[in-house]
Amino acid sequence: MNMGDYNRMASALDERTFPELLQDVQTAADYPDGVILVNGAVLKPEPIRWLWPNWLALGKLHILAGAPGQGKTTLALAMAATVTIGGRWPDGSPSADGNVLIWSGEDDPADTLLPRLLAAGASPERCFFVSGTRINGEVQPFDPARDMGALEAQANAIGGIKLLIVDPVVSAVTGDSHKNTEVRRALQPLVDLCSRLSAVAIGISHFSKGGQGSDPASRVVGSVAFTAIARVVMVAAKTKSETGEDTRVLARGKSNIGPDDGGFEYHIEQSEPLPGIHASYVTWGASVSGTARELLAEPAEADEEENEKRSARDEAEEFLVELLKAGPAPTKHVESEARSAGLSWSTVRRASEGLRIKKRKLNDVWYWERPGSGAQVAQVAQVAQGFEDRQHGQTGEQVAKHSKLLKSDDERAHPSNFEQVGQVEQDGQVESGASPVEVL
């Protein structure tokens, strides 16, 4: 403590009487350890305070995610530049000016981050980079679990911090980034820091592989705790415009405190902010409406997904035509063969509806038969006997029972009348004279 700090503290103490100081000591001693409860009647409702209305909230954690190459860091630095100069956001609303803290584990401040900030028009004297921590005279990498208190002290000394960027946000997690409890525990100091500083915190993350067509917010890599703790999740991706051209879109994938749809087109440009220094920067385009899933879906994605479903159904139809060309087959046999062919049972069932396959029950066994196949009932008996023998160890009495049902001269004369033997279902309707059918 220097002499100036001492004098200020002494002056503050001189302004208070000894009984007042003693009362503070007694009051603090009277508080027992334990859970702290706050009654709702003593709280004063407060509105959300926005740095960028409905996008960046002061005192809250945000996630900015996207696939590699979408300019996520450049986007975050564009927002930082806007804050440093008190500029305007893409929707035209003004920003309060302030200082920014940038903690990056991927890009060098001198050759990457600062050039991009300059290209975006930032005021460099309002940008502060977390480069490490000095402990016992030795500089060590910044450790959020250990150094968050020291960072808060520095931020308070600087004053006016409005934005904190963590790139990537997973670097704030010292444990397993896929475990919910560890991620929550690791991110809480960051959440508390931005709350105490009344600053916006933006954590940059990536999309997990696969998952195209799903909710973009659910594709953030790592535990779901990343998006659960964040109050706003922004997603950036390249998509097709209405004219078929490639365009990039920044959209809201989730918001617990405001609208969760809409976005802005943006473009990544190159410039030379200083002689020999080249850097990328963002130019904003038109606003767009719709959910993040709608905005970031490729126009061809829906068609491609439908084509994949159609292709699988076509394959299943070909499988059924080939399997049933010799006559009816027990359902269990169809299912077993479908599994061996790598076809899902739901796809096979849909294919059977397209082919108008008949499902029939004979002596407590269900069979599938193509309409108009002309299969002889004797063939059905042989299939039934062979399947039961193999699958269920059918007894001689059961085989005889099957054969007895199939001895009618009328049945032999009319092989297509298999529906007259037992229960019959076609298109959900029971034929006249038949017993009510079970739904397969």
N, C-alpha and C positions, 0 to 999 in steps of 0.2 A: 504494500500500500504506500503510495507516495504522499507527500505532505498535503497536496491539494485534496485528495480523497479523505485524508484524516480530518482536515478542517471542515469539510462539508458534513461528515458524519458527526463531528463534535457540535457543529451548529445545529443540526437536526435534534440532537439529544438535549441541547440547552433549551430548545423551545418547548420541551415537555417536562412536567413536574415529576418528582420522584414517585409520588403516589400513582401517577399514571403509568410509569414504567413498571412499578411493582404490580399493578393490576394486570398488565400484560403477562408478566411472568406467572402470576397465580392462575390466570385464565388458561394459559397454555398447559400448565401442569395439571389442570383439572380435566383435560380431554383424555379419556382412556383410549388405548389401542383397540382397533376393531373396525368393522365395516362402517362406512360413512353413508348415511342416508340424507337426502335432501327432499324436503317436502315441496310438492308442486306449487303450493300457495306462495312460497317465498321466491319462486323463480319468475323472471320477467321474460315473456315471449320475445324472441328476437328474429328478425328476418334474415334470410341468407344474404350474405354480403358478396357481391360478384365483382371480380376483376374484369371478366368478360361475361356479360349477362347470359345466363343459361349454359355457359360452357366452362368457365373457370371460376370456382368459388374460393374465396379467401378462407384460410384455415382448414381446407379439405385436401385429401389425397385424390389424385386423378391418375388414370392409366392411359397411355398413348401406345397402341399396339398396331402391328401390321407385319406383313411378310417382308423379308429382306429386300432392300432396293427401293422401298417406297418413300424414302426420305423422312423417316420418323424423327431423327435427330435434327435435320434441317428444319422440319416443321416446329419442333420445340424451340429451336434457336430463333426462328421467326417470331414466335410469341415472346421470347425474351427480349428481342430487339424492340418490339412494340412497347413493352413495359419500360425499357430504359429511356425511351424518348417521349413517353406519354402519347404514343401514336393512336391510330385507329385500327379496330379489329375488322375482319373481313365483312362484317355486316354494317360497318360504318360507325358503330358505337365507339366512343372515346375510351381510352385506357388511362387509369391513374398511373403516374410515373413512379418509378422506384428502382431499387437495386435488385440484382438477381444473383443467386448462388448456383453454381453448376458443378456437379460431382459426376465425372465420367470415368468409367473404367475401360472404355474402348477407344476413345479418340484423344489425340494430343491437343492440349489447349493452344499451343503456339502455331502449329502448322495446319490445324483443322478447325477447331472450334472458334477461335478468335477471327480467322479469315471469314468464316461463314457469318459470324455476327456482324462484321464490318460490311460484308456484302448485303446484309439485310438492313443496314442503316443504323445499327446499334451504337449507343454511346459507350465506348469501351471502359471508361472510368467507373461505370456503374455495374460492371460485370466482374464477378469474383469466382475463381476456380478453386475447388478443394483439391490440393495437390498432395496432402499427406498430413501426418501428425508428428510433432517433435516431442520425443520423450527422452529425458536425461541427455539432451543435446544431440540425440540421434533421430533422423527423420525416418519414420516408418509409414507404411501404407495406412490410409484412413480405414479404421475399423468401426462400423456403426454401433456395434455392441459395446465398444469401449469409449468411443470418441464423440458420441452424439452430444454429451454435455459440453464438451469443449467447443464443438461447432456452434452450439446455441450461444455460448458466451461470445464467440467471435461475431456471430450474426447480430447480437444485441449491441456490440461495440460499433459495428458498421452502421446499424440503424436503417430503417426504411426498406427492409427486405420484403419484396412483394411476390417473388417467384423463386422456387427451388426446383432444380431439374436433377433427377437421378437417372443416369444412363449407364447400364440397364438397371431396372429396379430390382432385379434378382440379386444384384451385388449387395443389397442391403440385408440379404438373408444369409446368415452364416451357417445355417443348418441345411436340411433337405428341402429344396424349393418345391417339392411335390407333396409335402406333408402339410396338411391344413393347419395343425396346431403350431408347428414350427414357423410357418410363414406368418401367421397372425402375431405370434410372439415377437418375431424379428421386425415386423413392420410397425408395431405399435409405437416405438420411439420416434419413428419418422412422422407418424400421424400426430403424435403429441407435439413434436417440434413445430410442424406447420401450424398447428392450432395455437400454440403459445406465441409464435411470431406473427400470427394473423396473415400468413402467406399462402399462396397456392403451391402445392407440391405436385409435380408431374413425374411419374415413373414411366420410363420407356421399356416396352417389352416386345416380344416377337409372337407371331402366330405359330401354333403347333402344326406339324405336317398333317396333311389330309384335312378332312372336315369341310371341304368346299360345299357351299350351299347351306351350311348350318348357320346358326346364330353367330355372327362374328365375335361378340363378346365372350362366347364360350370357347373360342379358339385360342385365347391367351395362354401362352405356354406356362406350365407349372401348375401349382395348386389353384383350385377355384377361389382360394382365399384372396388372391391378388385382386380379382374383380369384385369379390364380395366386400372387401374393406374399402376399396375405392368408391367414392360417391359418384364419380362420372368416369365412364370408359369411352375413350375416343379411338376410332379405328381408321387406319389409312390403307388404301388399296388402289390398284390400277384396275380400271374397268372400261367398258365400251360406252361411248356416248350414243345419243340417239342417231347420230350420223354414221356410227360405226367406227369412229376414231378412238384411239386409246386416250384415256383421260384418267387423272387421279382424283380421288374423292376423300375428303376428311368428313367422317360421319360420327354421330353419337351412337355408340352401341348400347349404352346403358346410362341411366341417370336416376339416382334416388332422390334428387332434389330439384328437378326441373324437367323440361321436355326431353324425351329420349329418342327423338327422330330428327331428320333434317341434316344438312351438311353443306359443304362448299367444295367446289372444284378447285384444284390447285395445280400448278406446274412447277417443275424444277428447272431453273435457269442457271447459266454459268456467267460469272463476271470476274473482273480483275479489280478488286477494291483498292489495291496498292500495286505499284509496278512490280511485275514478276510474281505476284500473289494471286492465285486463281482459286475461286471458291464457288460453291453452289448456294442458291438462295431460292426462296419461294415467292411466286406471284400468285395472287388469289384470283379465282374466277367467279362464276355465277353461283348463287345459292341453289341448292337442290332440295327437293322434298321427298319424303319417304323414309322407311326404316333403314337401318344399316344393312340388314339382310337384303332388302330390295335394291338399295343403291349400289351395293358392292357385288351383286350377282351378275355374272356375265350373261348377256342375252342368250347365248348358246347353252348355258349350263342347264337350264330347265329342259331344253330339247334333248341335250345329251343324256340327262338322267332318264327322261322318258324313253329314249332310244335304247338305253341299257335295260330298262324294264321290259321293253317290247322284245328285245333280242333274247332275254332269258325266257320270256313266255313262248316265243317261237320255238326255242330249243326244247322247252317242255312239251309243246304240242307235237313236235316231231318224235319225241321220246314216246309219248302216249300212242301215237299212230302206229309206231313200230311194235310197241309192246302188246297192243291189243288187236293187231291185225289177224292173229291166229284165233281170236275169240276172247271171251270174258276172262278176267283174272281177279283173284282175291285182292281186296284192298291192301292187306298187309304185304302181299307180294309186290303190288305196285309201289308201295311206300319204300320197301326194301330195295327195289331196283332203282328207284329215284335217288335214294341216298347213295347207292353205289355209283350212280352217274353224276353225282355232285350237284344235284338239283334240290332246291329248297322245296319242302312240302307245300308251303303256301303258294309258290309259283306253279307247282303242278296242279294244285286245286283250281287256280285261276285258269290255267290252260284247259282243264277238263270242262270248265264252264263254257269256254270258247268253242270247244269241240262238241258240246252238248252230250258229254259222256253220261250214260245212264248208270246210276248207282242202285244196285238191287241186293236184297237180302234173301238168301236161300239157306234154310236150316241153320239160322243163327250165324251165318257167315256172309259178309258183304262182298259184292263183286262189282267191278267196273266193266262196262261194255260199250263199245262204239255203236251209235245208232245206225241201223241198216247194215250191220256187219254180216247178217245172215249166218251167224255162228250156230252150229247145231247144239242142241241141248246136251247131247252126249259128250261133246267137247267140254261143256261146263262141268259135267260130272267128273270127267277125267282130271280137269284142272283142280276141282275141289278135292278129289281124292288124293292127287299127287301132293298138293300143298299141305293138306291136313296130315298126310303121312309124314312129310318132311318136317313140318313146323310144330305139330302138336301130337305126334304119335297116335294118329287116328286108329281106332279099333275096327275090327272087322264088322262089328254090328253097325258102326256109323257109316261105313262104306256101303253096306247093304241098304241102310236107310236112305242114303243118297240115291242108290240105284233104283229102289222101289218107287221113289218119287218121279223117276224119269222114264217109266216103262209105258206110259200112255201112248197108244197108237196115234192119237191126235197130235201129241207133242212131236212124235217122230215125223209125222206128215207135215207139220208146220214148225220147222226149226227156229223161225224168227219169233215164235211166241214164248220166249223165255219168261216174259213178264207175267205169264199166267202161273208160273211156279213160284209161289211165295209172295213176298211184298215187293211192290214196284214204286219207284219214284221217278218222275220226269218233270223238270222245271218246277219242282215244289208241289206238283199236283198228284193226287192218288187216283189211279185208273179205277173205273167202275168195277165193282165186284172184288177189288183187292182190299186187303187189310190196311189200316193206317200204317204209314211207313215211318221208320226212325230217320231222323236227319243225320247224315254222315258228317 
